[in-house]
Amino acid sequence: MNKPMMIQCFFFSVLHAVLATQSMC
């Protein structure tokens, strides 16, 4: 699994979750 996009998406999802917002990919 070598996909920076997937990692970035996951990171964004976590960040959104922390910010208590709707995480959209």
A tleap script that builds the chain and sets N, CA, C and O, in Angstrom:
source leaprc.protein.ff14SB
mol = sequence {
  NMET ASN LYS PRO MET MET ILE GLN CYS PHE
  PHE PHE SER VAL LEU HIE ALA VAL LEU ALA
  THR GLN SER MET CCYS
}
set mol.1.N position { 0.858 -1.208 0.000 }
set mol.1.CA position { 0.000 0.000 0.000 }
set mol.1.C position { 0.889 1.252 0.000 }
set mol.1.O position { 1.343 1.697 1.054 }
set mol.2.N position { 1.124 1.794 -1.152 }
set mol.2.CA position { 1.969 2.991 -1.245 }
set mol.2.C position { 1.171 4.115 -1.890 }
set mol.2.O position { 1.426 4.496 -3.033 }
set mol.3.N position { 0.212 4.634 -1.155 }
set mol.3.CA position { -0.613 5.699 -1.743 }
set mol.3.C position { -0.677 6.894 -0.792 }
set mol.3.O position { -1.407 6.852 0.198 }
set mol.4.N position { 0.064 7.941 -1.075 }
set mol.4.CA position { 0.065 9.153 -0.237 }
set mol.4.C position { -1.317 9.782 -0.180 }
set mol.4.O position { -1.689 10.404 0.815 }
set mol.5.N position { -2.076 9.612 -1.261 }
set mol.5.CA position { -3.433 10.179 -1.304 }
set mol.5.C position { -4.289 9.557 -0.201 }
set mol.5.O position { -5.014 10.253 0.511 }
set mol.6.N position { -4.189 8.228 -0.076 }
set mol.6.CA position { -4.978 7.523 0.933 }
set mol.6.C position { -4.610 8.027 2.323 }
set mol.6.O position { -5.478 8.265 3.162 }
set mol.7.N position { -3.307 8.185 2.552 }
set mol.7.CA position { -2.832 8.664 3.852 }
set mol.7.C position { -3.354 10.071 4.118 }
set mol.7.O position { -3.819 10.380 5.215 }
set mol.8.N position { -3.268 10.916 3.096 }
set mol.8.CA position { -3.724 12.301 3.248 }
set mol.8.C position { -5.223 12.322 3.554 }
set mol.8.O position { -5.689 13.072 4.412 }
set mol.9.N position { -5.957 11.485 2.835 }
set mol.9.CA position { -7.409 11.410 3.027 }
set mol.9.C position { -7.713 10.978 4.463 }
set mol.9.O position { -8.571 11.557 5.129 }
set mol.10.N position { -6.992 9.947 4.929 }
set mol.10.CA position { -7.191 9.450 6.288 }
set mol.10.C position { -6.868 10.538 7.306 }
set mol.10.O position { -7.596 10.747 8.277 }
set mol.11.N position { -5.753 11.226 7.054 }
set mol.11.CA position { -5.329 12.303 7.950 }
set mol.11.C position { -6.400 13.386 8.018 }
set mol.11.O position { -6.725 13.889 9.094 }
set mol.12.N position { -6.939 13.735 6.861 }
set mol.12.CA position { -7.981 14.764 6.799 }
set mol.12.C position { -9.210 14.305 7.572 }
set mol.12.O position { -9.833 15.079 8.299 }
set mol.13.N position { -9.546 13.029 7.398 }
set mol.13.CA position { -10.707 12.465 8.089 }
set mol.13.C position { -10.533 12.588 9.598 }
set mol.13.O position { -11.455 12.984 10.311 }
set mol.14.N position { -9.339 12.243 10.074 }
set mol.14.CA position { -9.058 12.333 11.511 }
set mol.14.C position { -9.126 13.783 11.973 }
set mol.14.O position { -9.710 14.093 13.011 }
set mol.15.N position { -8.519 14.660 11.184 }
set mol.15.CA position { -8.512 16.077 11.537 }
set mol.15.C position { -9.946 16.603 11.636 }
set mol.15.O position { -10.296 17.320 12.575 }
set mol.16.N position { -10.753 16.241 10.668 }
set mol.16.CA position { -12.149 16.680 10.669 }
set mol.16.C position { -12.879 16.133 11.893 }
set mol.16.O position { -13.668 16.831 12.531 }
set mol.17.N position { -12.596 14.869 12.205 }
set mol.17.CA position { -13.244 14.240 13.354 }
set mol.17.C position { -12.875 14.992 14.627 }
set mol.17.O position { -13.712 15.207 15.503 }
set mol.18.N position { -11.612 15.385 14.713 }
set mol.18.CA position { -11.145 16.129 15.886 }
set mol.18.C position { -11.829 17.491 15.943 }
set mol.18.O position { -12.140 18.000 17.020 }
set mol.19.N position { -12.055 18.062 14.782 }
set mol.19.CA position { -12.688 19.383 14.728 }
set mol.19.C position { -14.207 19.262 14.841 }
set mol.19.O position { -14.930 20.258 14.794 }
set mol.20.N position { -14.672 18.023 14.992 }
set mol.20.CA position { -16.112 17.792 15.122 }
set mol.20.C position { -16.851 18.347 13.912 }
set mol.20.O position { -17.824 19.090 14.043 }
set mol.21.N position { -16.369 17.969 12.733 }
set mol.21.CA position { -17.008 18.440 11.505 }
set mol.21.C position { -17.290 17.272 10.574 }
set mol.21.O position { -16.820 16.159 10.810 }
set mol.22.N position { -18.036 17.514 9.543 }
set mol.22.CA position { -18.352 16.454 8.589 }
set mol.22.C position { -17.129 16.140 7.747 }
set mol.22.O position { -16.630 16.992 7.011 }
set mol.23.N position { -16.652 14.909 7.862 }
set mol.23.CA position { -15.465 14.510 7.095 }
set mol.23.C position { -15.884 14.041 5.703 }
set mol.23.O position { -16.536 13.008 5.554 }
set mol.24.N position { -15.504 14.808 4.699 }
set mol.24.CA position { -15.849 14.438 3.319 }
set mol.24.C position { -14.581 14.136 2.538 }
set mol.24.O position { -13.634 14.923 2.543 }
set mol.25.N position { -14.570 12.984 1.865 }
set mol.25.CA position { -13.384 12.607 1.101 }
set mol.25.C position { -13.599 12.954 -0.367 }
set mol.25.O position { -12.716 12.719 -1.192 }
savepdb mol mol.pdb
quit
